[in-house]
């Protein structure tokens, strides 16, 4: 799953002080290999170069309403 700017995500990296925290994708960058990495901003800082497999999308009420309409 790829993420877009302004998506709310949960960050998973046991070596980071932000592990388990919810943040917002503020930048999407493409590597020279065609993979995406992300900058995620939190209330008290940010994490850059985050790989896709370290992020989990946060479902919002709007997303649930869209699925119910489908």
Secondary structure, DSSP 8 states (H G I E B T S, - for coil): ----TT-EEEE--TTSTTTT-EEEEEEEEE-TTS-EEEEEEETTEEEEEEEGGGEEE---HHHHHHHHH-
